[in-house]
Amino acid sequence: MFGDNLIYGQTVVHTDAKTRLVLPAFTKASSKDELLIVKDPRGIKIMPQDQLDKKVAKLEEIFDRELDEEKRVKLGNLLFNIYSSILKSCVCDNNKRIVLKDILKPSETYLVIGCRKSILIQDHETNEVSAESKILGKEYKPNL
């Protein structure tokens, strides 16, 4: 299942005309995986729904017990930022696809980066050489 194991790696993916995206094999996604699509300053993050649910439940528990008003305000703001960053929830289909209509563009190319228990999706320019590859002295070749 998505996020059960650490997710590392990068690949280039394409959305289809219906803005469906096939999740890369290195995510270990399976049909019926419940995922959240979240705004991130660096792109769009996809993570298992239960991962964020656990974090939010813990923060809400701390918020409910907190007596210091200043700390309650900070926790309340943190919770609001998390809630407002969630764009939608979705479920993988049998082909390990998710629909990202109104989030990504149809028939476009994107870079997917593994981020431990989630993935980050960024715009990708074809034939672009990544900074990391330049540092390593390797040519970056997208999987087109």
Solvent accessible surface area in square Angstrom, and as a share of the most:
residue,aa,sasa,rsa
1,M,129,0.58
2,F,5,0.02
3,G,8,0.08
4,D,90,0.47
5,N,87,0.45
6,L,87,0.43
7,I,1,0.01
8,Y,135,0.51
9,G,36,0.35
10,Q,83,0.37
11,T,19,0.11
12,V,6,0.04
13,V,18,0.10
14,H,88,0.39
15,T,5,0.03
16,D,48,0.25
17,A,84,0.65
18,K,135,0.57
19,T,7,0.04
20,R,61,0.22
21,L,0,0.00
22,V,81,0.47
23,L,5,0.02
24,P,14,0.09
25,A,95,0.73
26,F,53,0.22
27,T,1,0.00
28,K,113,0.48
29,A,6,0.05
30,S,37,0.24
31,S,42,0.27
32,K,149,0.63
33,D,4,0.02
34,E,100,0.45
35,L,1,0.00
36,L,11,0.06
37,I,0,0.00
38,V,13,0.07
39,K,107,0.45
40,D,25,0.13
41,P,129,0.81
42,R,147,0.54
43,G,22,0.21
44,I,26,0.13
45,K,42,0.18
46,I,0,0.00
47,M,19,0.09
48,P,15,0.09
49,Q,55,0.24
50,D,81,0.42
51,Q,65,0.29
52,L,14,0.07
53,D,73,0.38
54,K,142,0.60
55,K,112,0.47
56,V,18,0.10
57,A,56,0.44
58,K,129,0.55
59,L,27,0.13
60,E,67,0.30
61,E,92,0.41
62,I,59,0.30
63,F,52,0.22
64,D,106,0.55
65,R,157,0.57
66,E,40,0.18
67,L,166,0.83
68,D,66,0.34
69,E,115,0.52
70,E,118,0.53
71,K,112,0.47
72,R,67,0.24
73,V,79,0.46
74,K,127,0.54
75,L,27,0.13
76,G,24,0.23
77,N,85,0.43
78,L,81,0.40
79,L,11,0.05
80,F,131,0.55
81,N,89,0.45
82,I,25,0.13
83,Y,97,0.37
84,S,55,0.35
85,S,24,0.16
86,I,58,0.29
87,L,70,0.35
88,K,64,0.27
89,S,66,0.43
90,C,18,0.11
91,V,81,0.47
92,C,2,0.01
93,D,49,0.25
94,N,124,0.64
95,N,91,0.47
96,K,87,0.37
97,R,56,0.21
98,I,2,0.01
99,V,68,0.39
100,L,0,0.00
101,K,132,0.56
102,D,134,0.70
103,I,41,0.21
104,L,18,0.09
105,K,132,0.56
106,P,70,0.44
107,S,79,0.51
108,E,75,0.34
109,T,25,0.15
110,Y,7,0.03
111,L,22,0.11
112,V,0,0.00
113,I,38,0.19
114,G,10,0.09
115,C,46,0.27
116,R,135,0.49
117,K,63,0.27
118,S,6,0.04
119,I,0,0.00
120,L,9,0.04
121,I,3,0.01
122,Q,55,0.24
123,D,117,0.61
124,H,18,0.08
125,E,114,0.51
126,T,72,0.42
127,N,130,0.67
128,E,83,0.37
129,V,64,0.37
130,S,21,0.14
131,A,67,0.52
132,E,100,0.45
133,S,14,0.09
134,K,137,0.58
135,I,147,0.74
136,L,122,0.61
137,G,70,0.67
138,K,133,0.56
139,E,124,0.55
140,Y,40,0.15
141,K,148,0.63
142,P,30,0.19
143,N,102,0.52
144,L,124,0.62
